[in-house]
Amino acid sequence: MTNPNKVKGTAWESDVRNYLNAVAGLVDEYGKFKDPFDPFNVRRPAQEGAADVGDVHAIPFVLECKNVKRPSVPSFLRQAEVEAVNAGFPYGVAVVKVPRAATTRGRVHFTVRTWTRVRLAVGLTSHAFAERYAFTPSLRGLVTGRWYMSTDLEGFAALLRDVRGAR
């Protein structure tokens, strides 16, 4: 018997992957990779071994995708950052589905540290970076480890394009 929560999670991971590949122009009108060997294709890696490597790889990001009723963003971000290290990627972010909303409205969350590292890689001021990609802060109490920055998947897709172009 298939676990319904696993089915929902896998569907969300596939939706995120398919959306990012489509907006990056990496697939044709049938959803097939234009170049299957292009390292910038967004993929769902097979899980191997004890060290989880994340749900979706979008170089240079590992995406930890979550389709849950009650998001726990700080713990999702800790998980994403561990998985990025396991996969050998510089950045780990969490992508949380918004119930009954289009894939583009999914929320992409960054730790403040990761947000700053990506911002510096793109070469923008904090204000310009937040404005360009529609980031909003979540400042939870005085413990800075619980703070994070969020955008939607549409803003993340634009950021992904720019980060890849900055390399």
Number of C-alpha atoms within 10 A of each C-alpha: 3 6 7 9 11 11 11 14 17 17 13 21 23 17 16 26 20 19 18 25 22 18 13 16 14 19 18 12 9 6 13 13 17 13 12 11 8 10 10 16 22 23 20 19 13 11 11 8 7 7 12 18 27 27 26 21 22 21 18 17 22 30 31 26 25 23 20 14 10 6 13 11 21 18 11 20 23 17 19 28 26 18 23 23 17 15 18 13 17 15 24 27 27 27 29 28 27 18 12 7 9 11 19 18 17 23 21 23 30 28 27 19 14 19 21 17 14 20 18 13 14 17 13 14 12 12 9 12 19 18 11 12 18 15 21 14 15 14 14 12 9 8 8 11 14 17 18 22 20 24 21 22 24 20 18 22 19 15 19 19 13 13 18 14 9 10 7
